[in-house]
Amino acid sequence: MSKEPSAAQKLIGDFAPTLADLTDRVLFGEIWERKELSKRDRSLITVAALVAMNRPDQLRFHLNYAIQNGIKKEELIEAITHLAFYAGWPSAMSAIMVVKEIFSKA
């Protein structure tokens, strides 16, 4: 039985197969599976980094992943509010709009 293609495979597998493979094997295989941090902690760190770098396209995916990993809406809002003072107001405002969009669809 064949395995369902990953998000990376669906998104870019036909266009950039090596990048999709590295995403699956290294990033989500080796890095995200390390035991030193929980997936919940990794999600919160990743969301914070993406907010700080103002990367809304990647943030959209990782917010959904963070929710799957147990981070609550209120925690995401609080993290982004906190980051407004460290990462900049425009980055936080962009991020909060992505969070609002995701939760308005739920």
Secondary structure, DSSP 8 states (H G I E B T S, - for coil): ------HHHHHHTTT-HHHHHHIIIIIIIIITT-TTS-HHHHHHHHHHHHHHTT-HHHHHHHHHHHHHTT--HHHHHHHHHHHHHHH-HHHHHHHHHHHHHHHHH-
